Amino acid sequence: MTDEECNERASECATNASLAVSEPIAHEFIKLAAQWRAMASRRIFLGSIDDSMGTLATLNSLPEPS
């Protein structure tokens, strides 16, 4: 899933929390929304690490100066 999809799910959970008929159910939707937002943040963070690792791999594959 992309970070946008995770954020979409978080928004859906937040909407469901506001529509919930009982507080325990609303609380569960709020927790789910927080988890989806956390996954979106990790996805963004991991994406930047992956890019850095690709750059590092390219640098490591360069021949050493003679």
DOKE-398400 format. One record per residue: residue number from 1; residue in one letter; x, y, z of N, C-alpha, C, O, CB in turn. Coordinates in Angstrom, 3 decimals, always signed. Each point is the difference from the previous one (the first is absolute). Glycine has a CB too. Layout:
# DOKE-398400
(rec NUM,"A",(X,Y,Z),(X,Y,Z),(X,Y,Z),(X,Y,Z),(X,Y,Z))
...
//
This chain:
# DOKE-398400
(rec 1,"M",(+0.838,-1.187,+0.000),(-0.838,+1.187,+0.000),(+0.878,+1.243,+0.000),(+1.106,+0.012,+0.540),(-2.934,-1.253,+0.674))
(rec 2,"T",(+1.307,+2.261,-1.824),(+0.737,+1.268,-0.006),(-0.366,+0.817,+1.232),(-0.962,-0.306,+0.704),(+1.031,+0.295,-3.228))
(rec 3,"D",(+0.715,+1.053,+2.770),(-0.294,+0.876,+1.129),(-1.342,+0.705,-0.188),(-0.709,+0.259,+0.972),(+3.168,+0.067,-0.605))
(rec 4,"E",(-2.809,-0.014,-1.629),(-1.294,+0.636,-0.256),(-1.154,-0.934,+0.374),(-0.989,+0.434,+0.591),(+2.033,+0.912,-2.446))
(rec 5,"E",(-0.913,-2.621,+1.510),(-1.036,-0.972,+0.328),(-0.137,-0.165,+1.520),(-1.110,-0.111,+0.521),(+1.563,-1.078,-2.698))
(rec 6,"C",(+0.673,+1.174,+2.871),(-0.038,-0.105,+1.456),(-0.683,+1.216,+0.613),(-0.793,-0.129,+0.933),(+2.893,-1.238,-0.981))
(rec 7,"N",(-1.791,+2.542,-0.477),(-0.639,+1.216,+0.508),(-1.492,+0.012,-0.311),(-0.794,+0.506,+0.793),(+2.954,+0.723,-1.077))
(rec 8,"E",(-2.549,-1.784,-0.871),(-1.412,-0.122,-0.345),(-0.723,-0.879,+1.018),(-1.075,+0.351,+0.485),(+1.635,-0.047,-2.921))
(rec 9,"R",(+0.038,-1.440,+2.749),(-0.593,-0.908,+0.993),(-0.118,+0.691,+1.355),(-0.995,-0.166,+0.706),(+1.958,-1.814,-1.929))
(rec 10,"A",(+0.054,+2.753,+1.578),(-0.037,+0.726,+1.274),(-1.175,+0.975,+0.018),(-0.694,+0.118,+1.010),(+3.200,-0.336,-0.790))
(rec 11,"S",(-2.729,+0.911,-1.323),(-1.117,+0.943,-0.080),(-1.340,-0.720,+0.104),(-0.924,+0.488,+0.652),(+2.331,+1.027,-2.063))
(rec 12,"E",(-1.511,-2.678,+0.765),(-1.234,-0.784,+0.081),(-0.266,-0.441,+1.442),(-1.136,+0.041,+0.473),(+1.484,-0.831,-2.843))
(rec 13,"C",(+0.704,+0.372,+3.052),(-0.159,-0.416,+1.398),(-0.417,+1.176,+0.882),(-0.836,-0.156,+0.890),(+2.561,-1.634,-1.244))
(rec 14,"A",(-1.149,+2.955,+0.109),(-0.362,+1.188,+0.776),(-1.465,+0.370,-0.248),(-0.713,+0.379,+0.930),(+3.103,+0.439,-1.042))
(rec 15,"T",(-2.834,-0.928,-1.132),(-1.404,+0.266,-0.317),(-0.904,-0.997,+0.703),(-1.022,+0.374,+0.575),(+1.692,+0.570,-2.794))
(rec 16,"N",(-0.289,-2.216,+2.173),(-0.795,-1.031,+0.676),(-0.047,+0.233,+1.510),(-1.014,-0.275,+0.642),(+1.634,-1.350,-2.448))
(rec 17,"A",(+0.465,+2.124,+2.364),(+0.020,+0.291,+1.436),(-1.020,+1.088,+0.336),(-0.688,-0.075,+1.018),(+3.125,-0.579,-0.905))
(rec 18,"S",(-2.525,+1.655,-0.972),(-0.951,+1.086,+0.270),(-1.446,-0.453,-0.173),(-0.915,+0.602,+0.563),(+2.641,+1.037,-1.310))
(rec 19,"L",(-1.932,-2.701,-0.032),(-1.354,-0.511,-0.233),(-0.392,-1.136,+0.939),(-1.159,-0.415,+0.022),(+1.429,+1.081,-2.381))
(rec 20,"A",(+0.675,-1.163,+3.125),(-0.260,-1.156,+0.869),(-1.063,+0.326,+1.048),(-0.075,+1.117,+0.512),(+2.436,-1.897,-0.867))
(rec 21,"V",(-3.179,-0.228,+0.656),(-1.101,+0.205,+0.949),(+0.421,-0.221,+1.454),(-0.719,+0.378,+0.925),(-0.850,-1.085,-2.717))
(rec 22,"S",(+2.736,+0.092,+1.985),(+0.462,-0.206,+1.378),(+1.451,+0.428,+0.126),(+0.765,-0.039,-0.963),(-2.379,-1.869,+1.261))
(rec 23,"E",(+1.969,+2.311,+0.887),(+1.359,+0.489,+0.244),(+1.070,-1.081,-0.196),(+1.046,+0.296,-0.577),(-2.020,+1.341,+2.179))
(rec 24,"P",(+0.755,-2.878,-1.143),(+1.025,-1.026,-0.233),(+0.275,-0.250,-1.487),(+1.143,-0.223,-0.399),(-1.840,-0.826,+2.544))
(rec 25,"I",(-0.339,+1.087,-2.939),(+0.190,-0.199,-1.444),(+0.740,+1.195,-0.596),(+0.906,-0.173,-0.816),(-3.013,-1.225,+0.695))
(rec 26,"A",(+1.727,+2.597,+0.521),(+0.687,+1.207,-0.474),(+1.474,-0.049,+0.371),(+0.862,+0.370,-0.797),(-2.990,+0.945,+1.013))
(rec 27,"H",(+2.410,-1.774,+0.995),(+1.388,-0.094,+0.470),(+0.800,-0.982,-0.864),(+1.161,+0.257,-0.318),(-1.922,+0.284,+2.665))
(rec 28,"E",(+0.150,-1.649,-2.719),(+0.685,-0.975,-0.865),(+0.315,+0.600,-1.369),(+1.086,-0.209,-0.540),(-2.262,-1.659,+1.740))
(rec 29,"F",(+0.222,+2.614,-1.757),(+0.247,+0.645,-1.294),(+1.108,+1.051,+0.112),(+0.804,+0.157,-0.918),(-3.205,-0.557,+0.276))
(rec 30,"I",(+2.440,+1.108,+1.754),(+1.059,+0.995,+0.214),(+1.361,-0.694,+0.075),(+0.981,+0.487,-0.563),(-2.606,+1.025,+1.787))
(rec 31,"K",(+1.682,-2.649,-0.529),(+1.260,-0.747,+0.079),(+0.417,-0.492,-1.385),(+1.176,+0.066,-0.358),(-1.728,-0.768,+2.719))
(rec 32,"L",(-0.412,+0.208,-3.137),(+0.317,-0.459,-1.356),(+0.508,+1.152,-0.867),(+0.944,-0.167,-0.772),(-2.688,-1.628,+0.988))
(rec 33,"A",(+1.122,+2.949,-0.086),(+0.444,+1.169,-0.765),(+1.446,+0.342,+0.339),(+0.799,+0.301,-0.887),(-3.157,+0.569,+0.827))
(rec 34,"A",(+2.686,-0.918,+1.342),(+1.373,+0.295,+0.426),(+0.981,-1.020,-0.570),(+1.106,+0.354,-0.407),(-1.993,+0.685,+2.513))
(rec 35,"Q",(+0.478,-2.295,-2.133),(+0.878,-1.033,-0.561),(+0.218,+0.206,-1.497),(+1.117,-0.151,-0.494),(-1.922,-1.449,+2.246))
(rec 36,"W",(-0.272,+1.946,-2.480),(+0.157,+0.254,-1.438),(+0.908,+1.200,-0.250),(+0.815,-0.019,-0.923),(-3.094,-0.947,+0.516))
(rec 37,"R",(+2.142,+2.005,+1.223),(+0.872,+1.175,-0.159),(+1.453,-0.368,+0.283),(+0.911,+0.465,-0.685),(-2.814,+1.048,+1.340))
(rec 38,"A",(+2.110,-2.345,+0.353),(+1.361,-0.438,+0.323),(+0.585,-0.809,-1.156),(+1.174,+0.156,-0.335),(-1.749,-0.186,+2.792))
(rec 39,"M",(-0.233,-0.827,-3.061),(+0.487,-0.783,-1.146),(+0.335,+0.904,-1.172),(+0.977,-0.237,-0.711),(-2.355,-1.708,+1.457))
(rec 40,"A",(+0.573,+2.978,-0.952),(+0.282,+0.949,-1.081),(+1.329,+0.700,+0.247),(+0.793,+0.180,-0.924),(-3.259,+0.159,+0.550))
(rec 41,"S",(+2.708,+0.052,+1.611),(+1.264,+0.676,+0.338),(+1.183,-0.926,-0.191),(+1.040,+0.409,-0.519),(-2.253,+1.028,+2.154))
(rec 42,"R",(+1.057,-2.684,-1.217),(+1.095,-0.957,-0.172),(+0.267,-0.250,-1.469),(+1.155,-0.135,-0.405),(-1.738,-0.933,+2.582))
(rec 43,"R",(-0.454,+1.005,-2.974),(+0.147,-0.248,-1.437),(+0.802,+1.137,-0.634),(+0.889,-0.237,-0.818),(-3.086,-1.037,+0.766))
(rec 44,"I",(+1.875,+2.506,+0.436),(+0.740,+1.153,-0.519),(+1.457,-0.099,+0.449),(+0.916,+0.195,-0.800),(-3.012,+1.246,+0.835))
(rec 45,"F",(+2.304,-1.743,+1.240),(+1.350,-0.096,+0.553),(+0.779,-1.120,-0.677),(+1.150,+0.196,-0.393),(-1.983,+0.691,+2.587))
(rec 46,"L",(+0.225,-2.045,-2.333),(+0.684,-1.126,-0.641),(+0.311,+0.296,-1.452),(+1.024,-0.443,-0.521),(-2.177,-1.115,+2.072))
(rec 47,"G",(+0.282,+2.300,-2.208),(+0.266,+0.370,-1.383),(+1.277,+0.818,-0.112),(+0.781,-0.191,-0.932),(-3.233,+0.153,+0.467))
(rec 48,"S",(+2.669,+0.944,+1.404),(+1.207,+0.814,-0.062),(+1.235,-0.829,+0.335),(+1.079,+0.267,-0.530),(-2.426,+1.753,+1.148))
(rec 49,"I",(+1.211,-3.018,+0.249),(+1.125,-0.884,+0.296),(+0.338,-0.833,-1.227),(+1.171,-0.164,-0.343),(-1.829,+0.082,+2.775))
(rec 50,"D",(-0.370,-0.446,-3.093),(+0.230,-0.795,-1.206),(+0.756,+0.803,-1.043),(+0.909,-0.521,-0.647),(-2.991,-0.776,+1.111))
(rec 51,"D",(+1.714,+2.562,-0.634),(+0.691,+0.857,-0.965),(+1.461,+0.190,+0.399),(+0.892,-0.037,-0.847),(-3.056,+1.214,+0.337))
(rec 52,"S",(+2.401,-0.974,+1.801),(+1.368,+0.185,+0.484),(+0.826,-1.267,-0.194),(+1.172,+0.068,-0.369),(-2.005,+1.600,+2.042))
(rec 53,"M",(+0.218,-2.823,-1.425),(+0.713,-1.261,-0.152),(+0.356,-0.243,-1.464),(+1.067,-0.538,-0.296),(-2.265,-0.380,+2.304))
(rec 54,"G",(+0.319,+1.307,-2.919),(+0.300,-0.135,-1.423),(+1.197,+0.852,-0.387),(+0.860,-0.441,-0.762),(-3.269,-0.023,+0.308))
(rec 55,"T",(+2.464,+1.673,+0.972),(+1.134,+0.880,-0.262),(+1.273,-0.594,+0.583),(+1.049,+0.025,-0.644),(-2.574,+1.971,+0.642))
(rec 56,"L",(+1.442,-2.527,+1.209),(+1.162,-0.612,+0.646),(+0.485,-1.203,-0.803),(+1.206,-0.171,-0.179),(-2.032,+0.951,+2.425))
(rec 57,"A",(-0.089,-1.613,-2.732),(+0.377,-1.174,-0.794),(+0.704,+0.431,-1.283),(+0.959,-0.640,-0.431),(-2.907,-0.647,+1.379))
(rec 58,"T",(+1.477,+2.360,-1.549),(+0.637,+0.510,-1.221),(+1.413,+0.471,+0.305),(+0.930,-0.280,-0.756),(-3.172,+0.962,-0.162))
(rec 59,"L",(+2.402,+0.025,+2.014),(+1.328,+0.489,+0.374),(+0.941,-1.162,+0.306),(+1.178,+0.049,-0.355),(-2.213,+2.051,+1.264))
(rec 60,"N",(+0.532,-3.137,-0.258),(+0.826,-1.155,+0.336),(+0.418,-0.781,-1.229),(+1.021,-0.688,+0.030),(-2.176,+0.561,+2.150))
(rec 61,"S",(+0.399,+0.213,-3.255),(+0.328,-0.765,-1.196),(+0.986,+0.723,-0.925),(+0.461,-0.573,-0.988),(-2.710,-0.465,+1.155))
(rec 62,"L",(+2.568,+2.282,+0.153),(+0.966,+0.730,-0.820),(+1.397,-0.570,+0.201),(+0.351,-0.389,+1.115),(-1.768,+2.463,-0.975))
(rec 63,"P",(+2.214,-2.130,-1.191),(+1.357,-0.508,+0.152),(+0.831,+0.932,+0.870),(-0.193,+1.216,-0.001),(+0.024,-2.325,-2.237))
(rec 64,"E",(+1.091,+0.516,+2.975),(+0.869,+0.803,+0.842),(+1.044,+0.710,-0.879),(+0.455,-0.552,-1.002),(-0.810,-1.043,+2.963))
(rec 65,"P",(+0.722,+2.806,-1.577),(+1.008,+0.710,-0.798),(+1.348,-0.733,+0.050),(+0.378,-0.556,+1.031),(-1.562,+2.745,-0.574))
(rec 66,"S",(+1.894,-2.179,-1.580),(+1.302,-0.694,-0.023),(+1.154,+0.912,+0.214),(+1.148,-0.447,+0.004),(-2.113,-1.174,-1.507))
//
